[in-house]
């Protein structure tokens, strides 16, 4: 016959000495996770490059800058400074991701949203170029 304290203690001891390798973590789920993270990161960077290219083409055709944050920078400082600001902000975002992604896996969702916003900017630029 066991006393209640002995049952709780033996359960704690079993949990403490259970090898970590016995916890089932599917290697396939980590590969899928890494693949989706690579797609998110590649999409974000790719759409940022496409946004820069379509913005440059639009400005060369004398269209206005659609981004209300970048328009004053382009008017006062020039196109290259605006691209430098954009590149620096993207580099900071990527640094934050690399520092936080292990502690806060939900940060990938924020980068997914940023990728979709970048895609929307590219679509808006292409529509402006076509009209």
C-alpha positions as CSV (number, residue, x, y, z in Angstrom):
1,X,0.0,0.0,0.0
2,X,1.3,3.4,-1.0
3,X,0.8,6.7,0.7
4,X,-0.5,9.6,-1.4
5,X,2.8,11.5,-1.0
6,X,4.8,8.5,-2.4
7,X,2.6,8.3,-5.5
8,X,3.2,12.0,-6.3
9,X,6.9,11.7,-5.6
10,X,7.3,8.6,-7.8
11,X,5.5,10.3,-10.6
12,X,7.8,13.4,-10.3
13,X,10.9,11.2,-10.2
14,X,9.7,9.3,-13.3
15,X,9.1,12.5,-15.2
16,X,12.5,13.9,-14.1
17,X,14.4,10.9,-15.3
18,X,12.6,10.2,-18.5
19,X,15.0,10.8,-21.3
20,X,14.3,13.7,-23.6
21,X,14.8,11.6,-26.7
22,X,11.8,9.5,-25.7
23,X,9.6,12.5,-26.2
24,X,8.2,12.1,-29.7
25,X,9.2,15.0,-32.0
26,X,8.6,14.2,-35.6
27,X,11.6,15.1,-37.7
28,X,9.1,15.6,-40.6
29,X,7.4,18.4,-38.6
30,X,10.6,20.3,-38.1
31,X,11.5,19.9,-41.8
32,X,8.0,21.2,-42.8
33,X,8.4,24.1,-40.3
34,X,11.8,25.0,-41.7
35,X,10.4,24.8,-45.2
36,X,7.5,27.1,-44.4
37,X,9.9,29.5,-42.7
38,X,12.2,29.5,-45.7
39,X,9.2,30.2,-48.0
40,X,8.0,33.0,-45.8
41,X,11.5,34.6,-45.6
42,X,12.1,34.1,-49.4
43,X,8.7,35.6,-50.2
44,X,9.2,38.6,-48.0
45,X,12.7,39.3,-49.5
46,X,11.5,38.6,-53.0
47,X,8.5,40.8,-52.8
48,X,10.6,43.6,-51.3
49,X,13.0,43.3,-54.3
50,X,10.0,43.3,-56.7
51,X,8.6,46.4,-54.9
52,X,11.9,48.2,-55.3
53,X,12.0,47.3,-59.0
54,X,8.4,48.3,-59.8
55,X,8.8,51.5,-57.8
56,X,11.9,52.4,-59.8
57,X,10.1,51.7,-63.1
58,X,7.1,53.7,-62.0
59,X,9.3,56.7,-61.0
60,X,11.1,56.5,-64.3
61,X,7.8,56.7,-66.1
62,X,6.9,59.7,-63.9
63,X,4.3,58.0,-61.7
64,X,3.9,59.1,-58.1
65,X,5.2,57.1,-55.2
66,X,2.2,55.3,-53.6
67,X,3.9,54.7,-50.2
68,X,3.0,57.8,-48.1
69,X,6.0,57.1,-45.8
70,X,8.5,56.9,-48.5
71,X,7.2,59.7,-50.7
72,X,8.6,62.6,-48.6
73,X,12.0,60.9,-48.4
74,X,12.1,60.4,-52.2
75,X,11.1,64.1,-52.8
76,X,13.6,65.6,-50.3
77,X,16.5,63.1,-50.3
78,X,16.1,61.2,-53.5
79,X,15.4,57.7,-54.7
80,X,18.6,56.0,-53.6
81,X,18.2,57.3,-50.0
82,X,14.7,55.9,-49.9
83,X,16.0,52.5,-51.0
84,X,18.7,52.7,-48.4
85,X,16.1,53.4,-45.7
86,X,14.0,50.5,-47.0
87,X,17.0,48.1,-47.1
88,X,18.0,49.1,-43.6
89,X,14.5,48.6,-42.2
90,X,14.4,45.2,-43.9
91,X,17.7,44.3,-42.4
92,X,16.6,45.3,-38.9
93,X,13.4,43.2,-39.3
94,X,15.4,40.2,-40.4
95,X,17.8,40.7,-37.4
96,X,14.8,40.8,-35.0
97,X,13.5,37.6,-36.6
98,X,16.8,35.8,-36.2
99,X,17.1,36.9,-32.6
100,X,13.5,36.1,-31.6
101,X,12.4,33.1,-33.7
102,X,13.4,30.5,-31.1
103,X,11.9,32.2,-28.1
104,X,8.7,33.4,-29.9
105,X,7.8,31.2,-32.8
106,X,4.7,33.4,-33.5
107,X,7.1,36.1,-34.9
108,X,6.9,34.1,-38.2
109,X,3.2,35.1,-38.5
110,X,4.2,38.7,-38.4
111,X,6.7,38.1,-41.2
112,X,4.0,36.3,-43.1
113,X,1.8,39.3,-42.8
114,X,4.7,41.6,-43.9
115,X,5.2,39.3,-46.9
116,X,1.6,39.7,-47.9
117,X,1.7,43.4,-47.5
118,X,4.8,43.5,-49.7
119,X,2.9,41.4,-52.3
120,X,0.1,43.9,-52.2
121,X,2.5,46.8,-52.8
122,X,3.9,45.0,-55.8
123,X,0.4,44.5,-57.2
124,X,-0.4,48.2,-56.6
125,X,2.8,49.2,-58.4
126,X,2.0,46.9,-61.4
127,X,-1.5,48.2,-61.6
128,X,-0.2,51.7,-61.6
129,X,2.3,50.8,-64.3
130,X,-0.4,49.3,-66.5
131,X,-2.7,52.3,-66.3
